[in-house]
Amino acid sequence: MTRKIKGILFDLGDTLIDFAHVSMSALFKQGAQLGYKYLQEIGKDLPGFRTFHYRQLWAIRWNYIKAHVTGREFNSMDVMSHFAEKYGYQLTDEENLELAWRFYTPLSKATILVPGAVETLETLTNQGLEIGLVSNTFLPKSVLDRHLDLVSLGDLIPTRIYSSDVIHRKPHPKIFELALKKIGLQAENTMFVGNSLKPDIAGPQRAGMITVLRDLTGRGKKSRIKPDHILTDITELPQIVAQYE
């Protein structure tokens, strides 16, 4: 093969970090409880917890649906700032970020680092490859960066693009253009690894990248969207990259 791989962009959720099959509504409620307690601790005047919880929940759900329809991401920080204004209190940037982390904490504890992810990224980095991340998320950058640090991935992924920062969601071509520009590579020399067919395979292929699907269910062989490679174990990735040397 004539194309040489110089860098790899990864999806995050269910590619490098597995999200346990739990009730997202239950996790959001737990996060709301932690957030509510934090706001009380810093002296904010709040409505009852039920009102606080359900209004934020439905605001997130509505914005989430709208983002999927329009392809334009929102940032949960904006939702929280809206509620702060509505209920007559103000938060500093640090307080707002801490509140976002409190909401996210239950979900972070329900996740599992994909076995072999750290070792694989270390191997690829030692081979001289540039490593980056492109994730669809409404969470603020600082929250996900904090999670990556906690699971020993932060130092291994120097380039990170979150849809909450750049507005566009995968598979929109703009988010891939931004990622390639930031990592400093051409699409033809870049591989994209993810677990979702349309955002992580169809989108990067249209951008000109080589694609790898992390497929634990066999759907990649049945879909009309055909990844260039399929793996079930992330530790197989260096062997795939070696085919392009």
DOBAZA-724072 format. One record per residue: residue number from 1; residue in three letters; y, z, x of N, C-alpha, C, O, CB in turn. Coordinates in steps of 0.05 Angstrom, whole numbers, plus 5000, padded with zeros to 4 digits. Glycine has a CB too. Layout:
i  aa  n.north  n.up  n.east  ca.north  ca.up  ca.east  c.north  c.up  c.east  o.north  o.up  o.east  cb.north  cb.up  cb.east
NUM  ALA  Y  Z  X  Y  Z  X  Y  Z  X  Y  Z  X  Y  Z  X
...
# end
This chain:
i  aa  n.north  n.up  n.east  ca.north  ca.up  ca.east  c.north  c.up  c.east  o.north  o.up  o.east  cb.north  cb.up  cb.east
1  MET  4976  5000  5017  5000  5000  5000  5025  5000  5018  5026  5013  5038  5000  5024  4981
2  THR  5045  4985  5010  5069  4982  5026  5090  5003  5020  5108  5008  5037  5081  4955  5022
3  ARG  5089  5016  4997  5109  5036  4990  5103  5062  5004  5081  5073  5001  5111  5040  4959
4  LYS  5122  5072  5018  5118  5098  5032  5132  5120  5016  5156  5117  5009  5129  5097  5061
5  ILE  5118  5142  5011  5130  5164  4997  5145  5182  5016  5135  5191  5036  5108  5181  4982
6  LYS  5171  5185  5010  5188  5202  5026  5196  5228  5012  5206  5247  5025  5213  5187  5035
7  GLY  5192  5229  4986  5199  5253  4971  5184  5255  4944  5175  5234  4934  5229  5254  4966
8  ILE  5183  5278  4934  5169  5283  4908  5187  5300  4890  5197  5321  4898  5142  5297  4912
9  LEU  5191  5291  4866  5204  5306  4845  5184  5317  4826  5165  5302  4817  5226  5288  4830
10  PHE  5186  5342  4819  5167  5355  4801  5181  5363  4775  5205  5370  4774  5155  5380  4814
11  ASP  5165  5362  4753  5172  5377  4729  5166  5406  4735  5154  5413  4755  5155  5366  4704
12  LEU  5176  5424  4717  5171  5453  4722  5149  5464  4703  5128  5471  4712  5196  5468  4718
13  GLY  5155  5465  4677  5137  5478  4658  5111  5464  4655  5110  5440  4649  5150  5481  4632
14  ASP  5089  5478  4660  5062  5467  4658  5056  5446  4679  5036  5431  4676  5057  5456  4630
15  THR  5072  5445  4699  5067  5429  4723  5065  5447  4747  5045  5445  4762  5089  5408  4727
16  LEU  5085  5464  4752  5084  5483  4773  5080  5512  4763  5069  5529  4776  5110  5482  4790
17  ILE  5090  5516  4739  5087  5542  4726  5075  5538  4698  5086  5523  4682  5115  5558  4724
18  ASP  5053  5552  4692  5040  5549  4666  5051  5570  4647  5053  5594  4654  5010  5552  4669
19  PHE  5059  5561  4623  5068  5579  4603  5045  5587  4585  5032  5570  4573  5091  5566  4586
20  ALA  5039  5612  4583  5016  5622  4568  5019  5614  4539  5042  5611  4528  5014  5653  4571
21  HIS  4997  5611  4525  4997  5604  4497  5002  5629  4480  4984  5642  4470  4970  5590  4489
22  VAL  5027  5635  4477  5036  5658  4462  5056  5649  4441  5066  5627  4442  5047  5680  4480
23  SER  5063  5667  4423  5083  5661  4403  5110  5661  4415  5120  5681  4424  5081  5681  4380
24  MET  5124  5638  4414  5151  5636  4425  5170  5653  4408  5189  5664  4419  5160  5607  4426
25  SER  5165  5654  4382  5182  5671  4365  5180  5700  4372  5200  5714  4373  5174  5667  4335
26  ALA  5156  5709  4378  5152  5737  4386  5166  5742  4413  5178  5763  4417  5122  5744  4388
27  LEU  5164  5723  4432  5177  5727  4458  5207  5727  4455  5221  5742  4468  5168  5705  4477
28  PHE  5217  5710  4437  5246  5709  4433  5256  5736  4421  5277  5746  4429  5254  5685  4415
29  LYS  5240  5747  4403  5248  5773  4392  5248  5794  4413  5266  5811  4414  5229  5780  4369
30  GLN  5228  5794  4430  5228  5814  4452  5252  5810  4470  5264  5830  4479  5202  5811  4468
31  GLY  5259  5785  4476  5282  5780  4492  5308  5789  4479  5326  5799  4491  5284  5750  4499
32  ALA  5309  5784  4452  5333  5792  4437  5336  5823  4438  5358  5833  4440  5331  5783  4408
33  GLN  5313  5837  4437  5314  5866  4438  5325  5875  4465  5341  5894  4467  5286  5878  4434
34  LEU  5316  5862  4487  5327  5869  4513  5356  5862  4516  5372  5877  4528  5311  5855  4535
35  GLY  5364  5839  4505  5392  5831  4506  5410  5850  4490  5431  5857  4498  5395  5802  4495
36  TYR  5400  5857  4466  5415  5875  4448  5419  5902  4462  5441  5914  4461  5399  5879  4422
37  LYS  5398  5912  4475  5400  5938  4489  5420  5936  4512  5436  5954  4516  5372  5947  4500
38  TYR  5420  5914  4526  5438  5910  4548  5467  5910  4538  5485  5923  4550  5432  5883  4563
39  LEU  5472  5896  4516  5500  5895  4506  5509  5922  4496  5532  5930  4500  5501  5875  4483
40  GLN  5490  5938  4485  5497  5965  4478  5504  5982  4502  5522  5998  4502  5474  5978  4462
41  GLU  5488  5978  4524  5492  5993  4548  5520  5988  4560  5532  6006  4573  5471  5987  4569
42  ILE  5530  5964  4557  5556  5958  4569  5579  5961  4548  5601  5951  4552  5556  5929  4581
43  GLY  5572  5974  4526  5593  5982  4507  5603  5962  4488  5626  5963  4479  5615  5992  4522
44  LYS  5586  5942  4481  5595  5921  4462  5589  5930  4433  5568  5941  4428  5582  5894  4468
45  ASP  5608  5924  4415  5605  5930  4387  5589  5907  4374  5598  5885  4373  5632  5934  4373
46  LEU  5565  5914  4363  5547  5894  4354  5540  5897  4324  5543  5919  4313  5521  5894  4370
47  PRO  5531  5875  4311  5520  5878  4284  5493  5891  4286  5484  5897  4309  5518  5851  4269
48  GLY  5479  5895  4265  5451  5906  4266  5433  5886  4281  5439  5863  4283  5441  5910  4237
49  PHE  5411  5897  4291  5394  5880  4308  5383  5856  4292  5381  5834  4303  5371  5897  4319
50  ARG  5375  5861  4267  5363  5839  4251  5383  5815  4250  5375  5792  4253  5356  5849  4223
51  THR  5408  5821  4244  5428  5800  4242  5432  5787  4269  5433  5762  4271  5455  5811  4232
52  PHE  5435  5803  4290  5438  5793  4318  5415  5774  4325  5419  5752  4336  5439  5816  4337
53  HIS  5391  5783  4320  5367  5768  4327  5365  5741  4312  5362  5720  4325  5342  5784  4322
54  TYR  5366  5742  4286  5360  5718  4270  5383  5697  4273  5377  5673  4272  5357  5725  4241
55  ARG  5407  5706  4276  5429  5686  4279  5426  5672  4305  5431  5647  4307  5456  5700  4276
56  GLN  5419  5686  4326  5415  5673  4352  5391  5655  4351  5391  5633  4362  5413  5694  4374
57  LEU  5369  5665  4339  5345  5649  4337  5349  5622  4324  5341  5602  4334  5323  5665  4322
58  TRP  5363  5623  4301  5367  5598  4286  5387  5580  4300  5385  5555  4298  5376  5604  4258
59  ALA  5406  5591  4314  5425  5575  4329  5410  5560  4352  5415  5536  4357  5447  5592  4341
60  ILE  5392  5574  4366  5376  5562  4387  5358  5540  4375  5356  5518  4386  5359  5583  4402
61  ARG  5345  5546  4353  5327  5526  4341  5342  5501  4332  5333  5479  4337  5313  5539  4317
62  TRP  5365  5505  4320  5380  5482  4311  5389  5465  4334  5387  5440  4334  5405  5491  4295
63  ASN  5400  5478  4355  5408  5463  4378  5385  5449  4393  5388  5427  4404  5423  5481  4397
64  TYR  5362  5462  4392  5338  5451  4405  5330  5425  4390  5324  5405  4403  5315  5471  4405
65  ILE  5329  5426  4364  5322  5402  4348  5342  5380  4353  5335  5357  4357  5321  5409  4318
66  LYS  5368  5387  4353  5389  5367  4357  5386  5354  4384  5391  5330  4387  5416  5380  4354
67  ALA  5380  5370  4404  5377  5360  4432  5354  5339  4433  5356  5319  4447  5372  5382  4451
68  HIS  5332  5345  4419  5309  5326  4419  5316  5300  4405  5307  5279  4413  5285  5339  4406
69  VAL  5332  5302  4384  5340  5278  4369  5360  5261  4385  5357  5237  4386  5351  5286  4342
70  THR  5379  5274  4397  5401  5260  4410  5396  5253  4439  5408  5235  4451  5427  5275  4408
71  GLY  5377  5268  4452  5372  5265  4480  5393  5279  4497  5394  5275  4522  5371  5236  4487
72  ARG  5411  5295  4485  5432  5309  4499  5427  5339  4498  5425  5350  4476  5460  5301  4488
73  GLU  5425  5351  4521  5417  5379  4523  5440  5398  4516  5463  5390  4517  5407  5385  4551
74  PHE  5433  5422  4508  5453  5443  4505  5447  5465  4525  5426  5465  4537  5453  5454  4476
75  ASN  5465  5484  4528  5461  5507  4546  5462  5532  4529  5482  5537  4514  5483  5507  4568
76  SER  5442  5549  4531  5441  5573  4515  5464  5592  4521  5471  5609  4505  5414  5588  4520
77  MET  5476  5589  4544  5500  5605  4551  5522  5599  4531  5537  5617  4523  5510  5600  4579
78  ASP  5525  5574  4522  5545  5567  4503  5540  5581  4476  5559  5589  4462  5547  5537  4499
79  VAL  5514  5582  4468  5507  5596  4443  5515  5625  4445  5526  5637  4426  5477  5593  4437
80  MET  5508  5638  4467  5514  5666  4471  5545  5671  4471  5554  5691  4460  5502  5677  4497
81  SER  5559  5653  4484  5588  5656  4485  5600  5653  4457  5619  5667  4450  5601  5635  4503
82  HIS  5589  5636  4441  5598  5632  4413  5594  5658  4397  5612  5666  4382  5583  5609  4400
83  PHE  5571  5671  4401  5566  5696  4386  5584  5719  4396  5593  5735  4380  5537  5704  4389
84  ALA  5589  5719  4422  5607  5740  4432  5635  5737  4419  5647  5756  4411  5610  5737  4463
85  GLU  5644  5712  4417  5670  5707  4405  5670  5714  4375  5689  5726  4365  5678  5678  4409
86  LYS  5648  5707  4362  5645  5713  4333  5646  5742  4327  5658  5751  4308  5619  5701  4323
87  TYR  5634  5758  4345  5633  5787  4340  5654  5803  4355  5654  5827  4355  5606  5798  4347
88  GLY  5673  5788  4367  5697  5801  4378  5693  5815  4404  5709  5834  4410  5707  5820  4359
89  TYR  5674  5808  4421  5672  5820  4447  5672  5798  4468  5666  5774  4462  5647  5837  4450
90  GLN  5679  5805  4492  5679  5785  4514  5660  5794  4536  5655  5818  4541  5708  5783  4525
91  LEU  5649  5774  4550  5631  5780  4572  5641  5766  4597  5652  5743  4596  5602  5770  4565
92  THR  5639  5779  4620  5645  5766  4645  5622  5746  4651  5602  5746  4637  5648  5787  4668
93  ASP  5627  5729  4670  5606  5710  4677  5580  5724  4686  5558  5716  4679  5615  5691  4700
94  GLU  5583  5746  4701  5560  5761  4710  5545  5774  4686  5521  5773  4686  5568  5783  4730
95  GLU  5560  5785  4667  5547  5797  4644  5533  5776  4627  5511  5781  4616  5568  5811  4627
96  ASN  5545  5752  4624  5533  5731  4609  5507  5722  4621  5487  5717  4607  5552  5707  4606
97  LEU  5507  5719  4648  5483  5711  4662  5461  5733  4660  5437  5726  4657  5489  5705  4691
98  GLU  5469  5758  4662  5449  5779  4659  5438  5780  4631  5414  5785  4628  5462  5806  4666
99  LEU  5455  5775  4611  5445  5774  4583  5424  5751  4580  5404  5755  4567  5468  5770  4564
100  ALA  5430  5728  4592  5411  5706  4590  5385  5713  4604  5364  5706  4594  5424  5681  4604
101  TRP  5386  5727  4626  5362  5736  4640  5346  5755  4622  5321  5753  4621  5368  5748  4667
102  ARG  5359  5774  4609  5345  5793  4592  5330  5778  4570  5307  5785  4563  5365  5813  4580
103  PHE  5343  5758  4558  5330  5742  4537  5305  5728  4548  5285  5726  4535  5349  5722  4525
104  TYR  5307  5719  4573  5285  5703  4585  5263  5720  4596  5240  5710  4600  5296  5685  4606
105  THR  5268  5745  4602  5248  5762  4617  5221  5762  4604  5201  5759  4619  5259  5790  4618
106  PRO  5217  5766  4578  5190  5766  4567  5175  5740  4571  5151  5740  4577  5191  5771  4537
107  LEU  5189  5717  4570  5176  5692  4575  5168  5689  4604  5147  5679  4611  5194  5668  4567
108  SER  5185  5698  4622  5179  5697  4651  5154  5713  4657  5138  5705  4674  5203  5707  4668
109  LYS  5150  5735  4643  5127  5752  4648  5102  5740  4636  5080  5748  4643  5132  5780  4638
110  ALA  5105  5722  4617  5082  5709  4604  5072  5684  4619  5052  5672  4612  5088  5702  4575
111  THR  5087  5677  4640  5079  5652  4655  5061  5659  4678  5058  5681  4687  5104  5639  4665
112  ILE  5047  5638  4687  5028  5640  4709  5034  5618  4729  5036  5594  4721  4998  5638  4699
113  LEU  5038  5624  4754  5042  5604  4774  5016  5587  4777  4994  5598  4779  5049  5618  4802
114  VAL  5019  5561  4776  4996  5543  4777  4982  5548  4804  4994  5548  4825  5005  5513  4775
115  PRO  4955  5553  4803  4941  5559  4827  4944  5536  4848  4940  5513  4842  4911  5563  4821
116  GLY  4951  5544  4872  4954  5524  4894  4981  5512  4895  4986  5495  4913  4934  5503  4890
117  ALA  5000  5519  4877  5026  5506  4877  5042  5512  4902  5053  5494  4915  5042  5516  4852
118  VAL  5043  5537  4911  5058  5545  4935  5046  5531  4959  5060  5520  4975  5058  5575  4938
119  GLU  5020  5532  4962  5006  5520  4985  5011  5490  4986  5015  5478  5007  4977  5527  4984
120  THR  5010  5477  4963  5014  5448  4961  5042  5441  4969  5046  5422  4985  5008  5438  4933
121  LEU  5062  5455  4959  5090  5450  4967  5095  5455  4996  5110  5440  5009  5109  5466  4950
122  GLU  5082  5475  5007  5085  5481  5036  5073  5458  5052  5085  5449  5072  5071  5507  5043
123  THR  5050  5448  5044  5037  5425  5058  5055  5400  5057  5058  5387  5078  5010  5419  5045
124  LEU  5065  5394  5034  5082  5370  5031  5108  5373  5047  5117  5354  5059  5089  5365  5001
125  THR  5119  5397  5047  5144  5402  5062  5139  5399  5092  5155  5387  5106  5155  5429  5056
126  ASN  5116  5409  5101  5109  5408  5130  5103  5379  5138  5105  5372  5162  5085  5425  5135
127  GLN  5097  5362  5119  5092  5334  5125  5119  5318  5126  5119  5294  5131  5074  5321  5104
128  GLY  5141  5332  5121  5167  5319  5123  5177  5307  5097  5197  5293  5097  5166  5298  5143
129  LEU  5164  5313  5074  5173  5303  5049  5196  5319  5037  5196  5344  5039  5149  5302  5029
130  GLU  5214  5306  5024  5235  5319  5009  5224  5328  4982  5209  5313  4969  5260  5301  5005
131  ILE  5230  5353  4974  5219  5364  4949  5242  5370  4929  5262  5382  4937  5202  5389  4955
132  GLY  5238  5363  4904  5258  5369  4884  5246  5374  4857  5221  5372  4853  5277  5346  4882
133  LEU  5263  5382  4838  5254  5390  4811  5272  5377  4791  5297  5376  4794  5254  5421  4808
134  VAL  5261  5367  4769  5276  5356  4747  5264  5368  4721  5241  5361  4714  5276  5325  4746
135  SER  5279  5385  4708  5268  5400  4685  5285  5398  4660  5310  5401  4662  5264  5430  4693
136  ASN  5272  5392  4638  5286  5394  4612  5287  5423  4603  5266  5436  4600  5271  5377  4590
137  THR  5310  5434  4600  5313  5462  4593  5341  5468  4582  5360  5456  4591  5307  5480  4617
138  PHE  5342  5486  4563  5368  5495  4553  5377  5521  4567  5398  5532  4561  5368  5499  4523
139  LEU  5361  5531  4585  5367  5555  4600  5386  5550  4622  5386  5528  4634  5341  5568  4611
140  PRO  5404  5568  4629  5423  5564  4651  5408  5563  4678  5387  5576  4681  5444  5586  4651
141  LYS  5420  5549  4696  5409  5545  4723  5402  5571  4736  5380  5573  4748  5428  5529  4740
142  SER  5419  5591  4734  5415  5616  4749  5390  5630  4740  5377  5644  4756  5439  5634  4746
143  VAL  5383  5628  4714  5359  5641  4703  5334  5629  4715  5316  5643  4724  5359  5640  4672
144  LEU  5332  5603  4715  5309  5589  4725  5307  5592  4756  5285  5595  4767  5308  5560  4717
145  ASP  5330  5591  4769  5329  5595  4798  5319  5623  4804  5304  5626  4824  5358  5592  4810
146  ARG  5327  5642  4789  5317  5670  4793  5287  5672  4789  5273  5686  4804  5331  5690  4774
147  HIS  5277  5658  4769  5248  5658  4764  5233  5644  4787  5213  5654  4796  5242  5643  4738
148  LEU  5244  5622  4797  5231  5608  4819  5230  5626  4844  5209  5626  4858  5246  5582  4826
149  ASP  5250  5641  4849  5250  5659  4871  5229  5681  4868  5215  5689  4887  5278  5672  4875
150  LEU  5226  5690  4843  5206  5712  4838  5177  5703  4843  5160  5719  4850  5209  5721  4810
151  VAL  5172  5677  4839  5145  5667  4842  5142  5651  4869  5123  5635  4872  5137  5649  4819
152  SER  5160  5655  4887  5159  5644  4915  5161  5614  4915  5151  5601  4934  5133  5652  4928
153  LEU  5175  5602  4895  5179  5573  4896  5207  5565  4904  5212  5542  4911  5173  5561  4868
154  GLY  5226  5584  4902  5254  5578  4907  5259  5564  4933  5273  5543  4933  5270  5603  4905
155  ASP  5249  5575  4955  5255  5563  4981  5241  5536  4985  5248  5521  5003  5247  5582  5003
156  LEU  5221  5531  4969  5205  5506  4972  5216  5483  4956  5207  5460  4960  5176  5511  4965
157  ILE  5236  5488  4939  5247  5467  4922  5277  5467  4926  5292  5479  4909  5239  5471  4892
158  PRO  5288  5455  4947  5316  5456  4952  5333  5440  4932  5357  5446  4928  5322  5447  4979
159  THR  5322  5419  4921  5337  5402  4902  5327  5408  4874  5304  5405  4868  5333  5371  4909
160  ARG  5346  5416  4856  5339  5423  4829  5359  5411  4809  5383  5415  4812  5337  5454  4826
161  ILE  5348  5397  4790  5365  5386  4768  5355  5396  4742  5331  5392  4735  5364  5354  4769
162  TYR  5372  5410  4727  5365  5421  4701  5382  5406  4680  5406  5402  4683  5370  5451  4699
163  SER  5369  5399  4658  5383  5384  4637  5406  5400  4625  5425  5389  4616  5363  5376  4615
164  SER  5404  5427  4625  5425  5444  4615  5451  5441  4631  5472  5447  4621  5416  5473  4614
165  ASP  5448  5432  4656  5471  5427  4673  5483  5399  4671  5507  5395  4673  5464  5433  4702
166  VAL  5465  5380  4666  5474  5352  4668  5475  5338  4641  5481  5314  4639  5455  5337  4686
167  ILE  5468  5352  4619  5469  5342  4591  5446  5324  4584  5433  5328  4563  5496  5327  4587
168  HIS  5439  5305  4601  5418  5286  4595  5391  5298  4598  5386  5314  4617  5421  5261  4612
169  ARG  5373  5292  4580  5345  5301  4581  5327  5279  4590  5332  5255  4584  5337  5311  4553
170  LYS  5305  5286  4604  5284  5266  4609  5274  5256  4581  5271  5273  4563  5261  5278  4626
171  PRO  5269  5231  4577  5267  5209  4597  5292  5193  4601  5290  5170  4611  5245  5191  4590
172  HIS  5316  5203  4595  5340  5188  4598  5344  5180  4628  5340  5197  4645  5365  5205  4588
173  PRO  5350  5155  4633  5351  5146  4661  5372  5161  4678  5369  5163  4702  5357  5117  4662
174  LYS  5393  5171  4665  5415  5184  4680  5405  5208  4696  5414  5213  4718  5437  5192  4662
175  ILE  5387  5224  4684  5378  5248  4697  5362  5242  4722  5363  5257  4742  5361  5266  4678
176  PHE  5347  5219  4722  5332  5211  4745  5351  5199  4767  5347  5203  4791  5311  5191  4738
177  GLU  5372  5185  4758  5392  5175  4777  5405  5198  4791  5409  5196  4816  5413  5158  4762
178  LEU  5412  5219  4777  5425  5242  4789  5406  5256  4809  5415  5264  4830  5434  5261  4768
179  ALA  5381  5258  4801  5362  5271  4819  5357  5256  4844  5356  5267  4866  5335  5275  4804
180  LEU  5354  5229  4842  5350  5213  4866  5374  5213  4884  5371  5214  4909  5344  5184  4857
181  LYS  5398  5213  4872  5423  5215  4888  5424  5241  4903  5431  5242  4927  5448  5211  4871
182  LYS  5417  5263  4889  5419  5289  4902  5398  5293  4924  5403  5306  4944  5415  5311  4881
183  ILE  5374  5282  4919  5353  5285  4940  5356  5265  4962  5344  5268  4984  5325  5282  4927
184  GLY  5373  5244  4957  5379  5225  4978  5358  5204  4983  5354  5196  5006  5384  5239  5003
185  LEU  5343  5196  4962  5322  5177  4965  5324  5154  4945  5337  5156  4925  5295  5190  4962
186  GLN  5311  5132  4952  5308  5110  4933  5284  5115  4915  5265  5128  4923  5305  5083  4948
187  ALA  5285  5104  4891  5263  5109  4872  5236  5099  4882  5216  5111  4878  5269  5095  4845
188  GLU  5236  5076  4896  5211  5064  4906  5197  5082  4926  5173  5078  4931  5217  5037  4918
189  ASN  5212  5100  4938  5200  5118  4958  5196  5146  4947  5191  5165  4963  5217  5119  4983
190  THR  5198  5149  4921  5196  5176  4909  5174  5177  4888  5170  5158  4873  5223  5183  4896
191  MET  5160  5199  4888  5139  5204  4868  5148  5225  4848  5162  5244  4856  5112  5213  4883
192  PHE  5140  5222  4823  5147  5242  4803  5121  5254  4792  5102  5239  4785  5164  5230  4780
193  VAL  5119  5280  4791  5096  5295  4782  5103  5311  4758  5121  5328  4759  5084  5312  4804
194  GLY  5089  5307  4735  5095  5323  4711  5071  5323  4693  5050  5312  4699  5119  5312  4697
195  ASN  5074  5336  4670  5052  5340  4651  5056  5326  4625  5038  5326  4608  5047  5369  4647
196  SER  5080  5314  4620  5086  5302  4594  5088  5272  4598  5102  5262  4616  5112  5314  4582
197  LEU  5076  5257  4580  5074  5228  4584  5101  5214  4582  5108  5198  4600  5055  5216  4564
198  LYS  5116  5219  4561  5141  5204  4558  5163  5214  4577  5174  5197  4591  5151  5207  4529
199  PRO  5169  5240  4579  5190  5249  4597  5183  5245  4627  5200  5237  4643  5197  5278  4592
200  ASP  5157  5251  4634  5150  5253  4662  5136  5229  4673  5132  5227  4697  5133  5277  4666
201  ILE  5128  5211  4656  5114  5187  4665  5130  5162  4658  5138  5146  4675  5086  5185  4653
202  ALA  5135  5158  4632  5150  5134  4623  5178  5133  4635  5187  5112  4645  5151  5133  4593
203  GLY  5192  5156  4634  5219  5157  4645  5221  5151  4675  5236  5133  4682  5231  5184  4640
204  PRO  5205  5164  4692  5206  5158  4720  5196  5130  4727  5206  5118  4745  5189  5178  4735
205  GLN  5177  5120  4712  5167  5092  4717  5190  5072  4712  5193  5053  4727  5143  5086  4699
206  ARG  5205  5076  4690  5227  5058  4685  5248  5060  4707  5263  5041  4713  5240  5065  4658
207  ALA  5250  5084  4719  5269  5087  4741  5259  5075  4768  5274  5073  4787  5275  5117  4745
208  GLY  5233  5068  4768  5222  5055  4792  5205  5073  4809  5198  5066  4831  5243  5044  4808
209  MET  5199  5098  4800  5183  5117  4816  5153  5114  4811  5145  5103  4790  5192  5145  4809
210  ILE  5138  5123  4830  5109  5126  4827  5104  5152  4812  5117  5172  4817  5094  5126  4854
211  THR  5085  5152  4793  5081  5175  4776  5054  5187  4778  5034  5173  4782  5087  5167  4747
212  VAL  5053  5214  4775  5028  5229  4775  5028  5248  4751  5047  5263  4747  5025  5245  4802
213  LEU  5008  5246  4735  5005  5263  4711  4986  5287  4717  4963  5282  4725  4995  5247  4687
214  ARG  4996  5311  4713  4978  5334  4713  4966  5336  4685  4979  5343  4666  4993  5361  4721
215  ASP  4941  5329  4684  4928  5325  4658  4903  5342  4656  4882  5337  4669  4920  5295  4654
216  LEU  4904  5363  4639  4882  5381  4636  4865  5375  4611  4845  5388  4606  4892  5410  4635
217  THR  4874  5355  4596  4861  5349  4570  4849  5321  4568  4834  5315  4549  4880  5353  4548
218  GLY  4855  5304  4587  4844  5277  4586  4861  5257  4571  4853  5234  4567  4818  5277  4575
219  ARG  4885  5266  4562  4901  5248  4545  4913  5225  4561  4920  5204  4549  4924  5264  4532
220  GLY  4915  5227  4587  4927  5206  4603  4911  5181  4603  4922  5159  4605  4930  5216  4631
221  LYS  4884  5183  4600  4867  5159  4600  4868  5145  4573  4860  5122  4571  4839  5167  4606
222  LYS  4877  5159  4552  4877  5148  4525  4904  5137  4517  4906  5121  4498  4868  5169  4505
223  SER  4925  5145  4530  4952  5138  4522  4959  5110  4530  4949  5099  4550  4972  5158  4534
224  ARG  4978  5098  4515  4989  5071  4523  5008  5074  4547  5013  5055  4560  5003  5058  4499
225  ILE  5018  5098  4551  5034  5104  4575  5014  5110  4598  5000  5130  4596  5054  5127  4570
226  LYS  5014  5094  4618  4994  5096  4639  5007  5107  4665  5022  5093  4678  4981  5070  4645
227  PRO  5000  5131  4673  5010  5141  4699  4997  5126  4721  4975  5115  4718  5005  5172  4701
228  ASP  5010  5126  4744  4998  5113  4768  4974  5129  4778  4955  5118  4789  5019  5110  4790
229  HIS  4976  5156  4775  4954  5173  4784  4951  5196  4764  4971  5204  4751  4959  5184  4813
230  ILE  4927  5208  4763  4922  5231  4746  4908  5252  4763  4890  5246  4779  4904  5223  4721
231  LEU  4917  5277  4760  4903  5299  4774  4900  5322  4755  4915  5325  4735  4919  5308  4799
232  THR  4880  5339  4760  4877  5363  4744  4883  5388  4761  4888  5409  4750  4848  5365  4734
233  ASP  4882  5385  4787  4888  5406  4806  4911  5398  4824  4910  5377  4837  4862  5413  4823
234  ILE  4932  5414  4824  4956  5407  4839  4950  5403  4869  4965  5389  4883  4978  5428  4835
235  THR  4929  5416  4879  4922  5414  4907  4912  5386  4914  4908  5380  4938  4902  5435  4915
236  GLU  4907  5369  4894  4898  5341  4899  4922  5324  4907  4918  5301  4917  4885  5330  4874
237  LEU  4946  5334  4904  4970  5317  4908  4973  5306  4936  4979  5283  4940  4994  5332  4900
238  PRO  4969  5322  4957  4972  5311  4985  4953  5287  4990  4960  5269  5005  4966  5333  5005
239  GLN  4929  5287  4977  4911  5265  4981  4922  5240  4967  4918  5218  4977  4883  5272  4969
240  ILE  4935  5243  4945  4947  5220  4931  4970  5209  4948  4973  5185  4951  4958  5228  4903
241  VAL  4987  5227  4959  5009  5219  4975  4999  5203  5000  5011  5184  5008  5026  5243  4984
242  ALA  4976  5212  5011  4965  5200  5035  4958  5170  5031  4956  5155  5050  4941  5215  5044
243  GLN  4954  5163  5006  4947  5135  5000  4970  5116  5005  4966  5091  5007  4937  5132  4971
244  TYR  4994  5127  5008  5018  5111  5012  5028  5111  5040  5051  5102  5046  5040  5121  4993
245  GLU  5012  5121  5059  5021  5122  5087  5015  5095  5100  5021  5092  5124  5006  5145  5102
# end
